[in-house]
């Protein structure tokens, strides 16, 4: 069983590496967007009631 996994990885190594790189880039883009949105300084919305 272990030899079958090893043969599969050897046969599809470039595809596996491409998938890992793309997945890491997607996670990096999401994390940078999340951090940017979290630390933006925006004024909170205030709702005032008329009396």
N, CA, C, O and CB atoms as a CASP TS submission, in Angstrom:
PFRMAT TS
TARGET T0000
AUTHOR 0000-0000-0000
METHOD Language model
MODEL 1
PARENT N/A
ATOM      1  N   UNK     1       0.812  -1.192   0.000  1.00  0.00           N
ATOM      2  CA  UNK     1       0.000   0.000   0.000  1.00  0.00           C
ATOM      3  C   UNK     1       0.854   1.254   0.000  1.00  0.00           C
ATOM      4  O   UNK     1       0.567   2.206  -0.726  1.00  0.00           O
ATOM      5  CB  UNK     1      -0.923  -0.001   1.186  1.00  0.00           C
ATOM      6  N   UNK     2       1.898   1.258   0.808  1.00  0.00           N
ATOM      7  CA  UNK     2       2.779   2.412   0.862  1.00  0.00           C
ATOM      8  C   UNK     2       3.494   2.617  -0.468  1.00  0.00           C
ATOM      9  O   UNK     2       3.726   3.754  -0.878  1.00  0.00           O
ATOM     10  CB  UNK     2       3.794   2.251   1.986  1.00  0.00           C
ATOM     11  N   UNK     3       3.840   1.534  -1.138  1.00  0.00           N
ATOM     12  CA  UNK     3       4.502   1.661  -2.434  1.00  0.00           C
ATOM     13  C   UNK     3       3.552   2.217  -3.488  1.00  0.00           C
ATOM     14  O   UNK     3       3.983   2.925  -4.398  1.00  0.00           O
ATOM     15  CB  UNK     3       5.049   0.309  -2.885  1.00  0.00           C
ATOM     16  N   UNK     4       2.259   1.903  -3.372  1.00  0.00           N
ATOM     17  CA  UNK     4       1.284   2.466  -4.314  1.00  0.00           C
ATOM     18  C   UNK     4       1.155   3.975  -4.135  1.00  0.00           C
ATOM     19  O   UNK     4       1.060   4.715  -5.115  1.00  0.00           O
ATOM     20  CB  UNK     4      -0.085   1.798  -4.131  1.00  0.00           C
ATOM     21  N   UNK     5       1.151   4.424  -2.896  1.00  0.00           N
ATOM     22  CA  UNK     5       1.078   5.869  -2.624  1.00  0.00           C
ATOM     23  C   UNK     5       2.329   6.557  -3.150  1.00  0.00           C
ATOM     24  O   UNK     5       2.250   7.621  -3.764  1.00  0.00           O
ATOM     25  CB  UNK     5       0.913   6.142  -1.103  1.00  0.00           C
ATOM     26  N   UNK     6       3.478   5.947  -2.909  1.00  0.00           N
ATOM     27  CA  UNK     6       4.742   6.527  -3.377  1.00  0.00           C
ATOM     28  C   UNK     6       4.771   6.609  -4.901  1.00  0.00           C
ATOM     29  O   UNK     6       5.209   7.618  -5.454  1.00  0.00           O
ATOM     30  CB  UNK     6       5.937   5.698  -2.869  1.00  0.00           C
ATOM     31  N   UNK     7       4.319   5.578  -5.579  1.00  0.00           N
ATOM     32  CA  UNK     7       4.278   5.591  -7.044  1.00  0.00           C
ATOM     33  C   UNK     7       3.306   6.653  -7.564  1.00  0.00           C
ATOM     34  O   UNK     7       3.578   7.316  -8.565  1.00  0.00           O
ATOM     35  CB  UNK     7       3.878   4.208  -7.576  1.00  0.00           C
ATOM     36  N   UNK     8       2.168   6.806  -6.873  1.00  0.00           N
ATOM     37  CA  UNK     8       1.202   7.834  -7.275  1.00  0.00           C
ATOM     38  C   UNK     8       1.808   9.229  -7.132  1.00  0.00           C
ATOM     39  O   UNK     8       1.655  10.075  -8.013  1.00  0.00           O
ATOM     40  CB  UNK     8      -0.087   7.725  -6.432  1.00  0.00           C
ATOM     41  N   UNK     9       2.498   9.460  -6.012  1.00  0.00           N
ATOM     42  CA  UNK     9       3.118  10.771  -5.789  1.00  0.00           C
ATOM     43  C   UNK     9       4.214  11.025  -6.808  1.00  0.00           C
ATOM     44  O   UNK     9       4.330  12.136  -7.324  1.00  0.00           O
ATOM     45  CB  UNK     9       3.689  10.867  -4.366  1.00  0.00           C
ATOM     46  N   UNK    10       5.013  10.025  -7.103  1.00  0.00           N
ATOM     47  CA  UNK    10       6.065  10.198  -8.102  1.00  0.00           C
ATOM     48  C   UNK    10       5.481  10.486  -9.477  1.00  0.00           C
ATOM     49  O   UNK    10       6.038  11.284 -10.231  1.00  0.00           O
ATOM     50  CB  UNK    10       6.948   8.958  -8.162  1.00  0.00           C
ATOM     51  N   UNK    11       4.388   9.859  -9.807  1.00  0.00           N
ATOM     52  CA  UNK    11       3.777  10.048 -11.118  1.00  0.00           C
ATOM     53  C   UNK    11       3.068  11.375 -11.279  1.00  0.00           C
ATOM     54  O   UNK    11       2.977  11.901 -12.388  1.00  0.00           O
ATOM     55  CB  UNK    11       2.816   8.954 -11.381  1.00  0.00           C
ATOM     56  N   UNK    12       2.563  11.927 -10.177  1.00  0.00           N
ATOM     57  CA  UNK    12       1.790  13.173 -10.232  1.00  0.00           C
ATOM     58  C   UNK    12       2.435  14.283  -9.415  1.00  0.00           C
ATOM     59  O   UNK    12       1.737  15.168  -8.920  1.00  0.00           O
ATOM     60  CB  UNK    12       0.373  12.934  -9.736  1.00  0.00           C
ATOM     61  N   UNK    13       3.745  14.250  -9.269  1.00  0.00           N
ATOM     62  CA  UNK    13       4.435  15.201  -8.401  1.00  0.00           C
ATOM     63  C   UNK    13       4.216  16.642  -8.842  1.00  0.00           C
ATOM     64  O   UNK    13       3.964  17.506  -8.002  1.00  0.00           O
ATOM     65  CB  UNK    13       5.919  14.896  -8.369  1.00  0.00           C
ATOM     66  N   UNK    14       4.305  16.917 -10.126  1.00  0.00           N
ATOM     67  CA  UNK    14       4.160  18.299 -10.594  1.00  0.00           C
ATOM     68  C   UNK    14       2.732  18.802 -10.364  1.00  0.00           C
ATOM     69  O   UNK    14       2.539  19.965 -10.012  1.00  0.00           O
ATOM     70  CB  UNK    14       4.527  18.405 -12.091  1.00  0.00           C
ATOM     71  N   UNK    15       1.739  17.945 -10.556  1.00  0.00           N
ATOM     72  CA  UNK    15       0.356  18.341 -10.313  1.00  0.00           C
ATOM     73  C   UNK    15       0.112  18.600  -8.828  1.00  0.00           C
ATOM     74  O   UNK    15      -0.588  19.547  -8.469  1.00  0.00           O
ATOM     75  CB  UNK    15      -0.604  17.264 -10.825  1.00  0.00           C
ATOM     76  N   UNK    16       0.679  17.776  -7.977  1.00  0.00           N
ATOM     77  CA  UNK    16       0.522  17.945  -6.534  1.00  0.00           C
ATOM     78  C   UNK    16       1.178  19.243  -6.081  1.00  0.00           C
ATOM     79  O   UNK    16       0.596  19.986  -5.290  1.00  0.00           O
ATOM     80  CB  UNK    16       1.125  16.746  -5.777  1.00  0.00           C
ATOM     81  N   UNK    17       2.374  19.522  -6.569  1.00  0.00           N
ATOM     82  CA  UNK    17       3.062  20.755  -6.192  1.00  0.00           C
ATOM     83  C   UNK    17       2.311  21.983  -6.700  1.00  0.00           C
ATOM     84  O   UNK    17       2.224  22.987  -5.992  1.00  0.00           O
ATOM     85  CB  UNK    17       4.493  20.752  -6.736  1.00  0.00           C
ATOM     86  N   UNK    18       1.772  21.918  -7.904  1.00  0.00           N
ATOM     87  CA  UNK    18       0.991  23.028  -8.444  1.00  0.00           C
ATOM     88  C   UNK    18      -0.241  23.277  -7.578  1.00  0.00           C
ATOM     89  O   UNK    18      -0.563  24.429  -7.287  1.00  0.00           O
ATOM     90  CB  UNK    18       0.574  22.743  -9.903  1.00  0.00           C
ATOM     91  N   UNK    19      -0.924  22.233  -7.168  1.00  0.00           N
ATOM     92  CA  UNK    19      -2.085  22.372  -6.303  1.00  0.00           C
ATOM     93  C   UNK    19      -1.699  22.997  -4.965  1.00  0.00           C
ATOM     94  O   UNK    19      -2.398  23.884  -4.475  1.00  0.00           O
ATOM     95  CB  UNK    19      -2.745  21.013  -6.082  1.00  0.00           C
ATOM     96  N   UNK    20      -0.604  22.549  -4.374  1.00  0.00           N
ATOM     97  CA  UNK    20      -0.161  23.084  -3.080  1.00  0.00           C
ATOM     98  C   UNK    20       0.187  24.556  -3.199  1.00  0.00           C
ATOM     99  O   UNK    20      -0.177  25.345  -2.327  1.00  0.00           O
ATOM    100  CB  UNK    20       1.049  22.299  -2.552  1.00  0.00           C
ATOM    101  N   UNK    21       0.887  24.943  -4.265  1.00  0.00           N
ATOM    102  CA  UNK    21       1.269  26.346  -4.454  1.00  0.00           C
ATOM    103  C   UNK    21       0.040  27.220  -4.653  1.00  0.00           C
ATOM    104  O   UNK    21      -0.051  28.299  -4.067  1.00  0.00           O
ATOM    105  CB  UNK    21       2.218  26.492  -5.653  1.00  0.00           C
ATOM    106  N   UNK    22      -0.897  26.775  -5.464  1.00  0.00           N
ATOM    107  CA  UNK    22      -2.118  27.553  -5.704  1.00  0.00           C
ATOM    108  C   UNK    22      -2.926  27.670  -4.411  1.00  0.00           C
ATOM    109  O   UNK    22      -3.440  28.746  -4.108  1.00  0.00           O
ATOM    110  CB  UNK    22      -2.977  26.900  -6.824  1.00  0.00           C
ATOM    111  N   UNK    23      -3.047  26.602  -3.657  1.00  0.00           N
ATOM    112  CA  UNK    23      -3.792  26.638  -2.401  1.00  0.00           C
ATOM    113  C   UNK    23      -3.134  27.596  -1.408  1.00  0.00           C
ATOM    114  O   UNK    23      -3.832  28.340  -0.719  1.00  0.00           O
ATOM    115  CB  UNK    23      -3.890  25.227  -1.794  1.00  0.00           C
ATOM    116  N   UNK    24      -1.822  27.588  -1.327  1.00  0.00           N
ATOM    117  CA  UNK    24      -1.129  28.505  -0.423  1.00  0.00           C
ATOM    118  C   UNK    24      -1.302  29.953  -0.854  1.00  0.00           C
ATOM    119  O   UNK    24      -1.456  30.835  -0.008  1.00  0.00           O
ATOM    120  CB  UNK    24       0.352  28.160  -0.353  1.00  0.00           C
ATOM    121  N   UNK    25      -1.279  30.212  -2.159  1.00  0.00           N
ATOM    122  CA  UNK    25      -1.496  31.576  -2.639  1.00  0.00           C
ATOM    123  C   UNK    25      -2.918  32.051  -2.342  1.00  0.00           C
ATOM    124  O   UNK    25      -3.122  33.212  -1.987  1.00  0.00           O
ATOM    125  CB  UNK    25      -1.218  31.660  -4.142  1.00  0.00           C
ATOM    126  N   UNK    26      -3.885  31.174  -2.485  1.00  0.00           N
ATOM    127  CA  UNK    26      -5.271  31.534  -2.167  1.00  0.00           C
ATOM    128  C   UNK    26      -5.403  31.848  -0.675  1.00  0.00           C
ATOM    129  O   UNK    26      -6.046  32.832  -0.307  1.00  0.00           O
ATOM    130  CB  UNK    26      -6.243  30.389  -2.568  1.00  0.00           C
ATOM    131  N   UNK    27      -4.809  31.032   0.177  1.00  0.00           N
ATOM    132  CA  UNK    27      -4.866  31.282   1.613  1.00  0.00           C
ATOM    133  C   UNK    27      -4.141  32.576   1.983  1.00  0.00           C
ATOM    134  O   UNK    27      -4.599  33.310   2.860  1.00  0.00           O
ATOM    135  CB  UNK    27      -4.260  30.106   2.378  1.00  0.00           C
ATOM    136  N   UNK    28      -3.030  32.860   1.332  1.00  0.00           N
ATOM    137  CA  UNK    28      -2.300  34.100   1.590  1.00  0.00           C
ATOM    138  C   UNK    28      -3.120  35.315   1.185  1.00  0.00           C
ATOM    139  O   UNK    28      -3.146  36.312   1.907  1.00  0.00           O
ATOM    140  CB  UNK    28      -0.967  34.098   0.848  1.00  0.00           C
ATOM    141  N   UNK    29      -3.785  35.245   0.044  1.00  0.00           N
ATOM    142  CA  UNK    29      -4.628  36.355  -0.407  1.00  0.00           C
ATOM    143  C   UNK    29      -5.797  36.566   0.546  1.00  0.00           C
ATOM    144  O   UNK    29      -6.126  37.705   0.879  1.00  0.00           O
ATOM    145  CB  UNK    29      -5.147  36.095  -1.831  1.00  0.00           C
ATOM    146  N   UNK    30      -6.423  35.487   0.987  1.00  0.00           N
ATOM    147  CA  UNK    30      -7.527  35.611   1.933  1.00  0.00           C
ATOM    148  C   UNK    30      -7.049  36.216   3.245  1.00  0.00           C
ATOM    149  O   UNK    30      -7.700  37.109   3.787  1.00  0.00           O
ATOM    150  CB  UNK    30      -8.174  34.247   2.185  1.00  0.00           C
ATOM    151  N   UNK    31      -5.921  35.741   3.761  1.00  0.00           N
ATOM    152  CA  UNK    31      -5.406  36.240   5.035  1.00  0.00           C
ATOM    153  C   UNK    31      -5.035  37.715   4.944  1.00  0.00           C
ATOM    154  O   UNK    31      -5.318  38.479   5.867  1.00  0.00           O
ATOM    155  CB  UNK    31      -4.194  35.424   5.473  1.00  0.00           C
ATOM    156  N   UNK    32      -4.409  38.124   3.853  1.00  0.00           N
ATOM    157  CA  UNK    32      -4.048  39.536   3.725  1.00  0.00           C
ATOM    158  C   UNK    32      -5.284  40.419   3.611  1.00  0.00           C
ATOM    159  O   UNK    32      -5.302  41.520   4.161  1.00  0.00           O
ATOM    160  CB  UNK    32      -3.146  39.745   2.511  1.00  0.00           C
ATOM    161  N   UNK    33      -6.304  39.965   2.918  1.00  0.00           N
ATOM    162  CA  UNK    33      -7.552  40.717   2.846  1.00  0.00           C
ATOM    163  C   UNK    33      -8.246  40.789   4.184  1.00  0.00           C
ATOM    164  O   UNK    33      -8.800  41.830   4.538  1.00  0.00           O
ATOM    165  CB  UNK    33      -8.476  40.103   1.829  1.00  0.00           C
ATOM    166  N   UNK    34      -8.230  39.719   4.926  1.00  0.00           N
ATOM    167  CA  UNK    34      -8.848  39.693   6.246  1.00  0.00           C
ATOM    168  C   UNK    34      -8.133  40.647   7.197  1.00  0.00           C
ATOM    169  O   UNK    34      -8.774  41.399   7.931  1.00  0.00           O
ATOM    170  CB  UNK    34      -8.838  38.270   6.814  1.00  0.00           C
ATOM    171  N   UNK    35      -6.821  40.612   7.179  1.00  0.00           N
ATOM    172  CA  UNK    35      -6.044  41.493   8.057  1.00  0.00           C
ATOM    173  C   UNK    35      -6.253  42.948   7.673  1.00  0.00           C
ATOM    174  O   UNK    35      -6.393  43.803   8.546  1.00  0.00           O
ATOM    175  CB  UNK    35      -4.548  41.141   7.998  1.00  0.00           C
ATOM    176  N   UNK    36      -6.276  43.238   6.387  1.00  0.00           N
ATOM    177  CA  UNK    36      -6.495  44.607   5.933  1.00  0.00           C
ATOM    178  C   UNK    36      -7.868  45.106   6.360  1.00  0.00           C
ATOM    179  O   UNK    36      -7.990  46.235   6.835  1.00  0.00           O
ATOM    180  CB  UNK    36      -6.351  44.697   4.412  1.00  0.00           C
ATOM    181  N   UNK    37      -8.892  44.295   6.202  1.00  0.00           N
ATOM    182  CA  UNK    37     -10.246  44.695   6.584  1.00  0.00           C
ATOM    183  C   UNK    37     -10.372  44.852   8.098  1.00  0.00           C
ATOM    184  O   UNK    37     -11.105  45.718   8.576  1.00  0.00           O
ATOM    185  CB  UNK    37     -11.265  43.669   6.078  1.00  0.00           C
ATOM    186  N   UNK    38      -9.673  44.034   8.836  1.00  0.00           N
ATOM    187  CA  UNK    38      -9.780  44.080  10.296  1.00  0.00           C
ATOM    188  C   UNK    38      -9.154  45.347  10.861  1.00  0.00           C
ATOM    189  O   UNK    38      -9.657  45.896  11.842  1.00  0.00           O
ATOM    190  CB  UNK    38      -9.117  42.853  10.915  1.00  0.00           C
ATOM    191  N   UNK    39      -8.089  45.810  10.275  1.00  0.00           N
ATOM    192  CA  UNK    39      -7.360  46.941  10.833  1.00  0.00           C
ATOM    193  C   UNK    39      -7.639  48.266  10.136  1.00  0.00           C
ATOM    194  O   UNK    39      -6.938  49.247  10.385  1.00  0.00           O
ATOM    195  CB  UNK    39      -5.906  46.661  10.780  1.00  0.00           C
ATOM    196  N   UNK    40      -8.632  48.315   9.280  1.00  0.00           N
ATOM    197  CA  UNK    40      -8.991  49.592   8.679  1.00  0.00           C
ATOM    198  C   UNK    40      -9.666  50.436   9.741  1.00  0.00           C
ATOM    199  O   UNK    40     -10.452  49.943  10.549  1.00  0.00           O
ATOM    200  CB  UNK    40      -9.915  49.403   7.438  1.00  0.00           C
ATOM    201  N   UNK    41      -9.344  51.706   9.720  1.00  0.00           N
ATOM    202  CA  UNK    41      -9.967  52.590  10.706  1.00  0.00           C
ATOM    203  C   UNK    41     -11.164  53.266  10.058  1.00  0.00           C
ATOM    204  O   UNK    41     -11.014  54.199   9.268  1.00  0.00           O
ATOM    205  CB  UNK    41      -8.952  53.650  11.246  1.00  0.00           C
ATOM    206  N   UNK    42     -12.337  52.792  10.395  1.00  0.00           N
ATOM    207  CA  UNK    42     -13.573  53.351   9.877  1.00  0.00           C
ATOM    208  C   UNK    42     -14.379  53.911  11.042  1.00  0.00           C
ATOM    209  O   UNK    42     -14.331  53.398  12.160  1.00  0.00           O
ATOM    210  CB  UNK    42     -14.389  52.283   9.093  1.00  0.00           C
ATOM    211  N   UNK    43     -15.110  54.962  10.754  1.00  0.00           N
ATOM    212  CA  UNK    43     -16.004  55.507  11.753  1.00  0.00           C
ATOM    213  C   UNK    43     -17.210  54.579  11.895  1.00  0.00           C
ATOM    214  O   UNK    43     -17.770  54.140  10.891  1.00  0.00           O
ATOM    215  CB  UNK    43     -16.446  56.945  11.377  1.00  0.00           C
ATOM    216  N   UNK    44     -17.607  54.282  13.111  1.00  0.00           N
ATOM    217  CA  UNK    44     -18.785  53.428  13.269  1.00  0.00           C
ATOM    218  C   UNK    44     -20.051  54.173  12.839  1.00  0.00           C
ATOM    219  O   UNK    44     -20.132  55.396  12.952  1.00  0.00           O
ATOM    220  CB  UNK    44     -18.915  52.952  14.734  1.00  0.00           C
ATOM    221  N   UNK    45     -21.008  53.441  12.359  1.00  0.00           N
ATOM    222  CA  UNK    45     -22.280  54.028  11.951  1.00  0.00           C
ATOM    223  C   UNK    45     -23.076  54.364  13.187  1.00  0.00           C
ATOM    224  O   UNK    45     -23.268  53.527  14.069  1.00  0.00           O
ATOM    225  CB  UNK    45     -23.074  53.075  11.026  1.00  0.00           C
ATOM    226  N   UNK    46     -23.546  55.620  13.242  1.00  0.00           N
ATOM    227  CA  UNK    46     -24.346  56.055  14.369  1.00  0.00           C
ATOM    228  C   UNK    46     -25.759  56.326  13.917  1.00  0.00           C
ATOM    229  O   UNK    46     -25.976  57.028  12.929  1.00  0.00           O
ATOM    230  CB  UNK    46     -23.743  57.296  15.022  1.00  0.00           C
ATOM    231  N   UNK    47     -26.712  55.782  14.621  1.00  0.00           N
ATOM    232  CA  UNK    47     -28.123  56.005  14.327  1.00  0.00           C
ATOM    233  C   UNK    47     -28.681  56.914  15.415  1.00  0.00           C
ATOM    234  O   UNK    47     -28.690  56.558  16.593  1.00  0.00           O
ATOM    235  CB  UNK    47     -28.921  54.650  14.246  1.00  0.00           C
ATOM    236  N   UNK    48     -29.138  58.076  15.011  1.00  0.00           N
ATOM    237  CA  UNK    48     -29.670  59.049  15.970  1.00  0.00           C
ATOM    238  C   UNK    48     -31.189  59.078  15.845  1.00  0.00           C
ATOM    239  O   UNK    48     -31.734  59.018  14.743  1.00  0.00           O
ATOM    240  CB  UNK    48     -29.065  60.472  15.729  1.00  0.00           C
ATOM    241  N   UNK    49     -31.852  59.169  16.964  1.00  0.00           N
ATOM    242  CA  UNK    49     -33.304  59.240  16.987  1.00  0.00           C
ATOM    243  C   UNK    49     -33.736  60.703  17.069  1.00  0.00           C
ATOM    244  O   UNK    49     -33.175  61.482  17.839  1.00  0.00           O
ATOM    245  CB  UNK    49     -33.879  58.426  18.175  1.00  0.00           C
ATOM    246  N   UNK    50     -34.736  61.067  16.270  1.00  0.00           N
ATOM    247  CA  UNK    50     -35.293  62.409  16.345  1.00  0.00           C
ATOM    248  C   UNK    50     -36.354  62.437  17.431  1.00  0.00           C
ATOM    249  O   UNK    50     -37.139  61.501  17.576  1.00  0.00           O
ATOM    250  CB  UNK    50     -35.885  62.850  14.980  1.00  0.00           C
ATOM    251  N   UNK    51     -36.366  63.511  18.181  1.00  0.00           N
ATOM    252  CA  UNK    51     -37.352  63.626  19.255  1.00  0.00           C
ATOM    253  C   UNK    51     -38.329  64.739  18.977  1.00  0.00           C
ATOM    254  O   UNK    51     -39.232  64.982  19.778  1.00  0.00           O
ATOM    255  CB  UNK    51     -36.669  63.860  20.589  1.00  0.00           C
TER
END
